[in-house]
Amino acid sequence: MNSRGVILAYPRTKGMILVIIAATFWGVSGTVAQYLFHQQGFSTSWLVVTRLIFSGVGLLLFSQTVGKQNIWLIWKNKMDVVKLIVFGILGMFGVQFTYFAAIEHGNAATATVLQYLAPVIIAGYLSIRGNKLPTKHEGIAIVFALLGTFLLVTQGNIHSLSISVSALFWGILSAFSLAFYTLYPRDLLSNWGSLITVGWGMTVGGISFSFIHPPWVFQGTWSLPSFLGVIFVVIFGTLIAFFCYMESMKYIKASEASLLACVEPLSAAFLAVAWLHIPFGAAEWIGSFLIIATIFILSAVKK
């Protein structure tokens, strides 16, 4: 490769590395959350509220100081204020709470893979909204998703579940929440950008749920490992991960970033098995790869 080729390739490589770092941090944070829930007695509500408030405020401060953006301007538009509140509560808080609840009632590996059913749900929703049948690619993706989910939650045994009904319920609900989280804030993202939209969405979602579960009402065991776990979930698993993912968009396409983000469920699964000794047999691995494959199949649709 000539010198010009190296120069052209470097930004693309940088973008790929950034999104892989982001996805890995997301996956690892899910496994760390499982450690906090199962071994340190933390509650889902406390961790979600704490994560949202601290991460949201952090993103807003970054946007204000480094990005030189007016973070308060969004509150002067009444229509966007309503959309922001809906997004913060149903979208941002919804996707965080359901995902962590799935981890608390099950494990990080299964919860993360189930959440990756969201692209198939989005494809199905768009087909229904457009009054058209799913395309060939979408049909194959739906079949893969259903078969993958079956293997993941039953280990191939139709007469039993390998995870609790609660874990399955929250996992499926997290996929629907992620689909809503992805589709709903289109206008907000277009008008205000990702940092302000996500930063305020996290802050609104965290503050709103604080009236139900105040962050000062704590349940669990504080120790050095649990403290470091919370720091990792908030700083690395949210702030740094989100920044790396958004920064990668400067160098690669959004579709490519979405594909590389598949590292998230894989990193969550491998770490949960290696660190927390979660039983994950052949059927679960096959089911996981079938669900992840749906993203590659859907990406083949050019539009």
Secondary structure, DSSP 8 states (H G I E B T S, - for coil): --HHHHHHHHHHHHHHHHHHHHHHHHHHHHHHHHHHHHHH---HHHHHHHHHHHHHHHHHHHHHHTS---TTGGGG-HHHHHHHHHIIIIIIIHHHHHHHHHHHHS-HHHHHHHHTTHHHHHHHHHHHHTT----HHHHHHHHHHHHHHHHHHHTT-TT--SS-HHHHHHHHHHHHHHHHHHHTTHHHHHHHHHHHHHHHHHHHHHHHHHTTS-TTS--S---HHHHHHHHIIIIIIIIIHHHHHHHHTTTS-HHHHHHHTTHHHHHHHHHHHHHS-----HHHHHHHHHHHHHHHHHHTS--
